[in-house]
């Protein structure tokens, strides 16, 4: 039986604890200064670190240093720190924990809150054992897709998959606003926009056709869809989406420094 502890039980920390709750071979514990913990609560960071085999740091980047210094006395090579703090490098995690235990960097995205997340993991710490790596991978694959990436790709992953839910929700919101503008009530406009994305995503996932082919199948010659797509091309919607991701990527590099 492994013990998984979470320091910082906000939206993402609670989502991960909720996703792991169904796994029978894991005991869950948590600590949050607010006292809102969706599992067995500890009284302090250090108490949690003493009990946990795997320690999830689900705190804001500014708090990583103080938390790791707090729990240093409890760290051993048998424990693993998993950090989801954006922009905090493996080198920094090792420095703040004084190299007392292996560290793993993780970047989740918000669909993890409904069991459909994408998690990037960096397993480049040489002190991390194969058994520990397998355990982390196995635990998190129950919450969504797990990708093992070199740390050099973390800023790119963040700009695409980490930030990506905001891009998709932005587009859903725009479609819903357009639906209201052409006469639908807001509730049905929102439901229609959400189901549009849900159904199209399922189609893209389950079809053998390339995404471009699926899009072309909707665009009948001289029809209404091609008129809309042509307008998007003329106003550089595709280019602006790509440039937006580049902006996020550049910002991630700035934050890492």
Backbone bond lengths (Angstrom), bond angles and torsions (degrees), N, CA, C in turn:
res aa  C-N    CA-C-N  psi(-1)  N-CA   C-N-CA  omega(-1)  CA-C   N-CA-C  phi
1 X - - - 1.462 - - 1.530 109.51 -
2 X 1.347 116.23 121.78 1.459 121.17 179.00 1.536 109.34 -95.78
3 X 1.311 115.28 150.66 1.465 120.34 176.17 1.521 108.53 -110.66
4 X 1.328 115.03 123.93 1.464 122.17 -179.19 1.519 107.65 -111.47
5 X 1.341 115.75 119.85 1.453 120.23 -179.30 1.510 111.72 -113.12
6 X 1.312 116.11 141.96 1.462 121.73 -179.55 1.528 109.46 -121.40
7 X 1.330 115.80 121.63 1.461 121.26 174.71 1.522 107.90 -100.77
8 X 1.329 116.04 112.22 1.461 121.82 -174.37 1.510 109.71 99.95
9 X 1.322 116.18 96.80 1.470 120.69 -174.51 1.524 111.31 -108.26
10 X 1.338 115.61 52.22 1.462 121.05 173.35 1.516 109.97 -79.69
11 X 1.332 116.58 -153.30 1.469 120.01 -175.81 1.524 112.63 -58.15
12 X 1.339 117.23 -52.13 1.454 119.37 -175.12 1.521 111.88 -74.01
13 X 1.336 116.97 -42.07 1.456 119.12 177.64 1.515 111.63 -59.07
14 X 1.325 116.85 -44.57 1.467 121.30 179.22 1.518 111.64 -66.57
15 X 1.346 116.70 -36.34 1.462 120.54 178.94 1.524 110.72 -63.86
16 X 1.321 116.24 -42.27 1.467 120.28 179.62 1.527 110.25 -67.22
17 X 1.317 117.13 -43.60 1.465 119.74 176.54 1.524 110.98 -60.43
18 X 1.333 116.83 -41.06 1.461 120.68 179.04 1.513 112.01 -63.35
19 X 1.342 115.98 -39.79 1.455 119.73 179.29 1.519 113.00 -68.94
20 X 1.318 116.77 -32.36 1.467 120.97 -179.59 1.523 112.32 -82.15
21 X 1.306 117.07 -13.40 1.464 121.75 -173.85 1.526 113.12 -60.72
22 X 1.332 116.45 -26.78 1.467 120.23 -177.72 1.525 112.79 -81.23
23 X 1.331 117.92 -8.31 1.465 120.97 -177.66 1.532 109.80 -86.34
24 X 1.317 115.64 119.18 1.461 121.55 -169.88 1.526 113.69 -71.56
25 X 1.334 118.03 -22.83 1.464 119.61 -174.94 1.527 113.03 -95.89
26 X 1.350 116.92 18.19 1.458 121.40 -178.83 1.532 109.84 -126.22
27 X 1.323 115.99 131.90 1.459 122.04 170.22 1.521 107.83 -99.01
28 X 1.326 117.00 129.30 1.459 121.70 -176.34 1.526 111.27 -104.99
29 X 1.338 114.86 133.25 1.466 120.94 173.95 1.528 108.24 -135.57
30 X 1.307 117.27 157.00 1.452 119.86 -178.24 1.514 112.81 -149.94
31 X 1.322 114.55 157.91 1.464 120.33 172.95 1.518 109.03 -139.20
32 X 1.327 115.60 133.36 1.456 121.91 174.53 1.533 107.21 -147.87
33 X 1.326 117.24 133.41 1.473 119.49 -179.10 1.523 113.39 -56.54
34 X 1.342 116.14 -27.31 1.462 119.57 -179.27 1.523 112.11 -73.03
35 X 1.336 116.01 -18.76 1.458 119.96 -176.72 1.507 113.88 87.51
36 X 1.342 117.87 -6.21 1.457 121.30 179.83 1.527 109.78 -85.97
37 X 1.325 115.43 96.51 1.464 121.47 -177.29 1.525 108.44 -128.15
38 X 1.348 118.69 123.84 1.472 121.29 -175.79 1.533 113.86 -84.83
39 X 1.341 117.42 27.25 1.459 121.66 179.10 1.528 106.85 -158.53
40 X 1.306 117.85 -165.07 1.466 120.12 178.03 1.521 110.12 -61.72
41 X 1.320 116.96 124.31 1.469 121.26 -173.99 1.524 111.72 -93.16
42 X 1.332 114.68 141.27 1.465 121.65 172.81 1.532 108.57 -101.47
43 X 1.332 115.81 159.46 1.458 120.02 -177.47 1.524 113.46 -85.53
44 X 1.349 117.27 -14.50 1.457 120.11 -177.09 1.524 110.50 -160.30
45 X 1.333 115.55 165.79 1.461 121.27 175.20 1.530 111.00 -59.03
46 X 1.319 116.06 -45.44 1.468 120.70 -174.90 1.525 111.14 -67.14
47 X 1.332 116.86 -36.62 1.470 119.55 177.50 1.516 110.07 -63.35
48 X 1.314 116.22 -43.00 1.466 120.40 178.59 1.525 110.34 -62.28
49 X 1.327 116.87 -46.35 1.465 121.08 -177.35 1.525 111.65 -62.22
50 X 1.316 117.72 -33.31 1.462 120.67 178.62 1.524 111.42 -66.46
51 X 1.339 116.59 -35.13 1.461 120.60 -175.26 1.525 113.69 -87.83
52 X 1.328 117.98 -29.82 1.465 121.52 -168.24 1.532 113.24 -86.52
53 X 1.336 114.73 142.76 1.467 121.36 171.18 1.527 109.75 -85.48
54 X 1.338 115.33 -34.21 1.461 122.19 178.94 1.530 107.55 -124.48
55 X 1.319 116.34 126.75 1.469 121.57 -174.99 1.527 108.66 -116.57
56 X 1.311 116.01 110.18 1.462 121.25 178.72 1.523 109.37 -88.23
57 X 1.330 116.87 121.76 1.457 121.54 173.35 1.521 108.20 -92.93
58 X 1.323 115.64 101.24 1.463 121.00 -179.85 1.526 108.87 -111.78
59 X 1.334 114.76 46.35 1.467 121.10 -179.49 1.524 109.25 -110.58
60 X 1.319 116.25 165.44 1.462 120.64 177.22 1.535 109.40 -65.53
61 X 1.338 116.54 149.18 1.471 120.07 -176.96 1.527 114.23 -51.15
62 X 1.336 117.15 -34.81 1.465 120.38 -177.96 1.525 113.21 -65.62
63 X 1.336 117.45 -19.18 1.462 120.97 -176.74 1.524 113.07 -99.58
64 X 1.325 117.70 -5.12 1.466 120.37 -175.24 1.532 111.47 -60.14
65 X 1.315 116.87 -46.38 1.469 120.04 -177.20 1.527 111.50 -59.45
66 X 1.319 117.40 -49.14 1.471 120.16 -176.73 1.525 111.25 -65.84
67 X 1.332 117.21 -39.53 1.468 120.08 -179.63 1.524 110.69 -65.30
68 X 1.330 116.98 -46.23 1.464 119.58 -178.97 1.521 111.80 -65.00
69 X 1.310 116.95 -36.67 1.467 119.04 177.31 1.531 111.06 -68.78
70 X 1.340 116.25 -32.94 1.470 120.05 176.62 1.525 111.75 -62.85
71 X 1.334 116.29 -41.63 1.469 119.99 -171.75 1.529 113.47 -94.16
72 X 1.329 117.52 -2.24 1.467 120.82 -178.35 1.523 114.18 -48.53
73 X 1.340 119.96 -44.89 1.471 119.66 -177.85 1.536 113.82 -59.35
74 X 1.340 117.05 -21.97 1.469 119.77 -176.89 1.528 112.68 -95.99
75 X 1.318 117.63 -4.00 1.466 120.50 -174.13 1.523 111.56 -83.00
76 X 1.351 114.68 137.88 1.464 122.43 175.53 1.518 108.58 -140.23
77 X 1.310 116.39 169.61 1.473 121.10 -179.29 1.522 112.61 -64.59
78 X 1.331 117.00 -17.26 1.465 120.93 -179.80 1.526 112.49 -81.91
79 X 1.335 116.88 -7.86 1.459 121.23 -179.94 1.522 109.84 -103.80
80 X 1.338 116.13 159.05 1.465 121.68 178.13 1.518 109.11 -130.75
81 X 1.320 116.47 129.15 1.457 121.38 173.53 1.523 108.43 -94.13
82 X 1.320 116.85 128.76 1.463 122.74 176.67 1.522 106.93 -117.78
83 X 1.320 116.72 115.57 1.467 120.27 -176.41 1.525 111.10 -108.39
84 X 1.341 115.82 130.15 1.465 120.09 173.77 1.535 110.75 -108.61
85 X 1.330 116.00 15.95 1.467 120.82 179.68 1.530 109.73 -72.97
86 X 1.320 116.65 119.21 1.462 121.60 -176.44 1.523 111.17 -63.44
87 X 1.325 115.34 134.13 1.455 120.54 173.69 1.511 115.81 81.46
88 X 1.330 118.35 -2.28 1.461 121.06 179.88 1.524 108.52 -93.47
89 X 1.323 116.65 114.13 1.459 122.40 -171.27 1.525 112.27 -76.02
90 X 1.333 115.02 164.41 1.463 121.37 174.84 1.526 110.11 -59.35
91 X 1.322 116.63 -41.53 1.460 121.17 179.67 1.524 110.99 -59.25
92 X 1.339 115.93 -43.44 1.458 120.63 179.82 1.526 111.57 -67.03
93 X 1.328 116.87 -41.46 1.465 120.72 178.61 1.528 110.63 -61.57
94 X 1.332 116.38 -42.49 1.464 120.87 178.69 1.522 110.94 -65.44
95 X 1.319 115.90 -40.47 1.465 120.88 179.62 1.531 111.13 -62.22
96 X 1.330 116.88 -49.17 1.461 120.53 -176.06 1.528 112.38 -70.06
97 X 1.333 117.10 -24.74 1.468 120.17 178.28 1.522 111.57 -96.82
98 X 1.348 116.30 3.67 1.472 123.11 179.37 1.522 113.05 57.54
99 X 1.328 116.69 26.28 1.456 121.02 176.82 1.512 114.17 63.65
100 X 1.332 117.12 22.32 1.457 120.25 -176.42 1.520 114.17 -76.68
101 X 1.336 116.47 -17.79 1.463 119.96 177.73 1.522 108.59 -152.63
102 X 1.334 118.13 162.61 1.459 120.53 177.85 1.523 110.97 -63.89
103 X 1.327 115.61 148.27 1.467 120.69 175.74 1.521 109.43 -121.19
104 X 1.309 115.11 145.77 1.470 123.24 177.91 1.513 107.31 -128.12
105 X 1.314 116.13 131.44 1.461 119.55 175.49 1.521 108.74 -98.14
106 X 1.316 115.86 136.66 1.461 121.70 -177.87 1.522 109.76 -134.65
107 X 1.322 116.23 140.21 1.460 120.77 171.67 1.530 107.89 -125.88
108 X 1.334 116.88 110.99 1.462 120.63 176.92 1.524 110.16 -95.01
109 X 1.322 116.81 176.90 1.459 119.48 166.74 1.529 109.08 -131.54
110 X 1.313 116.80 164.74 1.468 120.33 -168.53 1.531 115.74 -64.19
111 X 1.347 121.83 -25.27 1.472 118.17 174.85 1.530 113.95 -60.19
112 X 1.335 116.95 -9.05 1.469 119.47 172.60 1.527 110.32 -59.75
113 X 1.327 116.04 -23.30 1.461 120.35 -179.98 1.521 112.19 -65.84
114 X 1.350 117.45 -18.32 1.464 121.30 177.67 1.528 110.47 -121.45
115 X 1.337 116.23 22.06 1.458 120.45 176.55 1.514 115.35 74.81
116 X 1.329 117.38 18.44 1.465 121.20 -178.66 1.529 110.83 -126.92
117 X 1.307 116.48 35.49 1.457 120.24 -176.83 1.513 113.93 -80.75
118 X 1.320 114.79 170.72 1.457 122.68 169.25 1.527 105.60 -122.50
119 X 1.321 116.04 126.38 1.460 121.16 -178.46 1.524 109.55 -118.05
120 X 1.318 116.08 125.64 1.463 120.53 170.93 1.521 107.98 -98.54
121 X 1.325 116.23 133.79 1.458 121.37 177.91 1.515 110.06 -123.86
122 X 1.321 115.47 140.04 1.460 122.05 172.03 1.525 107.44 -111.36
123 X 1.338 115.28 115.81 1.459 121.68 -178.99 1.529 111.16 -108.97
124 X 1.320 117.23 38.94 1.458 120.72 -172.04 1.535 114.44 -88.39
125 X 1.316 117.55 -2.31 1.464 119.65 177.26 1.536 108.49 -68.51
126 X 1.335 118.28 118.51 1.468 120.35 -177.16 1.528 113.88 -64.32
127 X 1.334 117.00 -18.43 1.470 119.00 179.86 1.533 112.15 -84.44
128 X 1.317 117.18 -6.47 1.466 121.28 178.78 1.527 109.11 -75.70
129 X 1.322 117.01 125.22 1.468 119.89 -179.90 1.524 110.42 -80.64
130 X 1.317 115.28 160.79 1.467 120.24 177.46 1.524 110.47 -62.53
131 X 1.324 116.76 -36.63 1.463 121.07 178.79 1.525 111.16 -64.08
132 X 1.329 117.27 -42.27 1.459 121.18 178.68 1.527 111.16 -66.24
133 X 1.329 116.66 -41.85 1.464 120.68 178.53 1.524 110.94 -61.63
134 X 1.323 116.42 -44.56 1.464 120.80 179.60 1.526 110.91 -62.88
135 X 1.327 116.24 -39.50 1.471 120.35 -179.40 1.524 110.82 -63.67
136 X 1.332 117.39 -44.62 1.464 121.43 179.21 1.531 110.01 -63.15
137 X 1.322 116.14 -46.76 1.468 120.93 -179.54 1.525 110.55 -58.92
138 X 1.333 116.19 -45.81 1.468 121.11 -177.29 1.524 111.27 -64.84
139 X 1.330 117.22 -41.80 1.465 120.31 -179.39 1.527 111.46 -61.89
140 X 1.325 116.53 -45.40 1.461 119.90 -170.97 1.520 113.39 -83.66
141 X 1.322 118.58 -19.72 1.462 118.58 -179.88 1.530 111.45 -69.63
142 X 1.338 116.51 -11.85 1.463 120.51 174.37 1.528 111.52 -76.21
143 X 1.343 116.30 -14.05 1.464 120.87 -176.82 1.527 112.46 -101.88
144 X 1.320 117.46 -4.71 1.464 120.46 -178.48 1.513 111.21 151.43
145 X 1.314 116.48 -159.19 1.458 122.10 -179.21 1.530 110.24 -78.71
146 X 1.327 116.32 134.54 1.458 122.00 177.61 1.526 108.90 -111.86
147 X 1.327 115.92 126.28 1.456 122.04 176.84 1.528 108.64 -118.29
148 X 1.315 116.29 131.39 1.459 121.09 175.99 1.525 107.47 -99.05
149 X 1.330 116.12 118.16 1.458 121.27 -173.87 1.525 110.78 -128.96
150 X 1.334 116.24 152.08 1.466 118.34 169.00 1.517 108.84 -68.92
151 X 1.316 116.91 152.69 1.455 119.48 -177.68 1.525 111.86 -60.77
152 X 1.327 116.92 -27.05 1.462 121.03 -179.35 1.530 112.33 -61.88
153 X 1.335 117.90 -18.09 1.469 121.15 -179.47 1.523 113.22 -100.59
154 X 1.335 117.04 3.28 1.460 118.87 -175.14 1.525 112.99 -67.47
155 X 1.328 117.93 -38.53 1.466 119.26 178.20 1.525 110.64 -63.92
156 X 1.332 116.92 -38.77 1.464 120.75 178.73 1.524 110.55 -66.74
157 X 1.339 116.93 -43.58 1.463 120.83 178.27 1.518 110.63 -61.06
158 X 1.328 116.45 -43.34 1.461 120.74 -179.91 1.520 111.23 -61.18
159 X 1.337 116.75 -44.03 1.466 121.00 -178.82 1.520 112.24 -64.31
160 X 1.331 116.79 -28.59 1.464 120.43 -177.97 1.531 111.37 -95.88
161 X 1.316 116.86 -64.82 1.466 120.48 -173.33 1.524 113.22 -86.98
162 X 1.339 116.93 -34.94 1.456 119.18 179.33 1.515 112.15 -68.07
163 X 1.339 115.65 -47.52 1.468 121.39 178.71 1.529 111.93 -83.39
164 X 1.326 116.42 -19.50 1.462 122.01 -171.04 1.518 117.02 -51.28
165 X 1.359 119.07 -40.61 1.463 118.29 178.60 1.529 113.13 -55.77
166 X 1.338 117.34 -34.08 1.470 120.05 177.85 1.526 110.74 -65.90
167 X 1.347 116.85 -38.03 1.471 119.64 178.90 1.528 110.04 -63.94
168 X 1.332 115.30 -46.13 1.472 120.16 -177.85 1.526 110.50 -64.65
169 X 1.328 116.59 -44.20 1.468 120.00 179.33 1.527 111.56 -64.80
170 X 1.314 116.24 -34.44 1.469 121.15 176.54 1.525 110.19 -61.22
171 X 1.334 116.26 -43.42 1.467 121.16 179.91 1.527 110.50 -68.99
172 X 1.340 116.78 -41.60 1.473 120.39 177.22 1.529 110.15 -59.07
173 X 1.329 115.62 -43.73 1.461 120.95 -179.96 1.528 110.83 -61.62
174 X 1.339 116.59 -41.12 1.466 120.38 179.76 1.520 111.37 -65.02
175 X 1.334 116.17 -42.16 1.468 119.88 178.07 1.522 110.49 -63.34
176 X 1.333 116.87 -41.70 1.467 120.54 179.11 1.530 111.10 -63.08
177 X 1.346 116.72 -40.77 1.463 120.50 178.15 1.525 110.99 -63.07
178 X 1.326 116.17 -40.09 1.466 119.95 177.80 1.525 110.50 -64.26
179 X 1.336 116.44 -39.85 1.460 120.52 179.18 1.523 111.39 -62.37
180 X 1.340 116.62 -40.64 1.463 120.49 176.00 1.526 110.04 -62.80
181 X 1.322 116.00 -40.49 1.470 121.17 -177.78 1.531 112.68 -63.76
182 X 1.352 115.59 -29.72 1.472 117.44 179.96 1.520 112.14 -97.91
183 X 1.372 117.15 12.74 1.456 118.87 167.08 1.519 117.95 117.03
184 X 1.334 118.85 -3.29 1.463 119.39 179.28 1.533 110.10 -83.18
185 X 1.340 115.65 146.88 1.455 119.85 172.94 1.532 108.99 -67.14
186 X 1.333 116.44 152.25 1.467 119.65 -172.16 1.525 112.76 -59.99
187 X 1.331 117.54 -38.89 1.465 119.67 -179.06 1.520 111.06 -63.02
188 X 1.341 116.57 -47.84 1.459 118.09 -179.49 1.523 111.67 -72.04
189 X 1.331 117.08 -29.19 1.469 120.42 176.63 1.529 110.24 -64.77
190 X 1.344 116.09 -43.66 1.466 120.70 179.84 1.519 110.99 -66.50
191 X 1.331 116.84 -45.34 1.467 120.56 178.86 1.522 111.03 -60.83
192 X 1.321 116.38 -41.08 1.457 120.80 -179.63 1.529 110.66 -64.33
193 X 1.332 116.65 -43.50 1.468 120.68 -178.99 1.534 110.88 -65.46
194 X 1.333 116.88 -43.31 1.472 120.06 179.89 1.522 110.79 -63.68
195 X 1.332 117.00 -46.17 1.466 120.30 -179.17 1.520 112.22 -68.28
196 X 1.343 116.70 -29.57 1.458 120.54 174.03 1.532 110.28 -58.62
197 X 1.321 116.40 -47.59 1.466 120.27 -179.38 1.521 111.39 -70.95
198 X 1.330 115.99 -39.12 1.459 119.63 -179.61 1.534 110.56 -61.65
199 X 1.327 116.31 -47.79 1.461 120.51 -178.28 1.518 112.67 -68.29
200 X 1.332 116.47 -40.27 1.460 120.11 -178.81 1.516 111.18 -68.16
201 X 1.316 116.67 -38.39 1.467 120.48 177.52 1.522 110.68 -64.00
202 X 1.324 116.67 -41.84 1.468 120.03 177.74 1.517 110.78 -63.60
203 X 1.331 116.41 -40.78 1.469 120.56 177.95 1.526 110.76 -60.68
204 X 1.336 116.34 -47.17 1.463 120.71 -179.37 1.526 111.16 -63.28
205 X 1.326 116.47 -35.38 1.461 121.06 -178.41 1.523 111.92 -72.68
206 X 1.324 116.73 -38.71 1.461 120.25 -172.57 1.527 114.14 -95.48
207 X 1.316 117.78 -14.26 1.463 120.64 -178.55 1.529 111.46 -81.77
208 X 1.328 115.55 150.33 1.467 120.89 174.84 1.521 111.54 -83.75
209 X 1.334 116.82 -9.17 1.470 120.54 -178.07 1.521 111.32 -81.28
210 X 1.327 115.94 149.57 1.462 121.70 173.49 1.527 108.99 -65.25
211 X 1.318 116.57 152.95 1.467 121.11 -179.24 1.524 111.04 -56.46
212 X 1.310 117.56 -40.11 1.470 120.39 179.89 1.517 111.38 -62.03
213 X 1.335 116.79 -38.72 1.470 120.99 179.55 1.525 109.91 -66.67
214 X 1.327 116.73 -42.18 1.467 120.09 178.55 1.527 110.77 -61.69
215 X 1.324 116.72 -40.28 1.469 119.78 177.56 1.524 110.68 -64.21
216 X 1.322 116.91 -42.99 1.470 120.22 -179.35 1.518 111.85 -64.60
217 X 1.326 116.91 -29.19 1.469 120.69 178.96 1.529 111.89 -64.35
218 X 1.345 116.57 -25.64 1.470 120.56 179.85 1.530 110.93 -83.89
219 X 1.329 115.84 -22.25 1.470 120.81 -173.69 1.525 111.95 -91.25
220 X 1.332 116.14 84.90 1.471 120.19 177.73 1.528 110.17 -67.92
221 X 1.338 117.73 146.20 1.477 120.90 178.98 1.529 112.00 -55.37
222 X 1.318 116.09 126.16 1.458 120.96 178.10 1.515 114.75 69.59
223 X 1.321 116.82 13.84 1.459 120.00 -174.49 1.524 114.08 -92.16
224 X 1.328 114.57 -172.49 1.459 120.09 -176.14 1.533 111.93 -76.52
225 X 1.329 116.57 -33.73 1.473 119.32 -177.12 1.515 111.38 -67.30
226 X 1.333 117.20 -44.33 1.460 119.62 -178.67 1.527 110.65 -65.31
227 X 1.332 116.43 -30.21 1.465 119.65 176.60 1.531 110.23 -64.39
228 X 1.334 115.87 -41.45 1.465 120.08 178.72 1.526 111.04 -68.74
229 X 1.320 117.54 -43.20 1.469 121.35 -179.49 1.529 110.76 -65.10
230 X 1.318 116.29 -39.94 1.470 119.41 177.05 1.528 111.41 -61.11
231 X 1.329 115.91 -38.64 1.473 119.20 177.53 1.530 110.31 -64.29
232 X 1.329 116.35 -41.48 1.466 119.48 177.36 1.528 110.64 -60.78
233 X 1.321 117.17 -41.30 1.470 120.32 178.83 1.530 111.33 -65.89
234 X 1.338 116.82 -41.56 1.468 120.01 -179.23 1.525 111.50 -65.01
235 X 1.334 116.44 -31.74 1.473 120.02 -178.86 1.527 112.27 -98.06
236 X 1.306 116.54 13.11 1.475 123.86 172.30 1.529 113.67 58.88
237 X 1.341 116.39 39.25 1.466 119.19 178.80 1.530 110.72 -60.07
238 X 1.342 116.48 -45.77 1.466 120.36 -179.52 1.538 110.85 -59.54
239 X 1.323 115.62 -46.74 1.463 120.32 -179.82 1.513 112.20 -63.13
240 X 1.338 116.37 -38.94 1.460 120.00 179.04 1.529 112.15 -67.42
241 X 1.331 116.51 -36.07 1.468 119.54 176.06 1.527 110.19 -63.96
242 X 1.331 115.77 -45.77 1.464 120.16 179.06 1.520 110.59 -61.83
243 X 1.339 116.13 -44.99 1.471 119.88 179.74 1.533 111.67 -63.28
244 X 1.328 116.84 -34.71 1.460 120.30 178.23 1.524 110.97 -63.51
245 X 1.319 116.60 -40.26 1.466 120.54 177.98 1.526 109.97 -66.53
246 X 1.332 116.74 -39.08 1.468 120.05 176.03 1.530 110.71 -61.49
247 X 1.339 116.99 -38.86 1.471 120.82 178.23 1.532 110.41 -61.91
248 X 1.332 115.71 -43.89 1.457 119.82 178.41 1.530 110.55 -63.30
249 X 1.323 116.17 -40.44 1.460 120.79 179.27 1.527 110.88 -62.66
250 X 1.331 116.30 -44.99 1.470 120.93 179.17 1.522 111.38 -62.52
251 X 1.335 115.50 -40.26 1.477 119.82 179.25 1.524 110.85 -65.27
252 X 1.328 115.90 -37.84 1.456 119.94 177.66 1.516 112.30 -62.17
253 X 1.326 116.31 -39.98 1.458 120.65 177.28 1.529 110.13 -64.33
254 X 1.345 116.84 -41.85 1.469 120.66 177.73 1.527 111.08 -60.34
255 X 1.323 116.69 -43.92 1.471 120.65 -178.92 1.522 111.39 -66.16
256 X 1.330 117.07 -35.32 1.466 120.64 -179.64 1.520 111.84 -64.67
257 X 1.351 115.22 -28.08 1.456 119.06 -178.89 1.519 111.92 -81.27
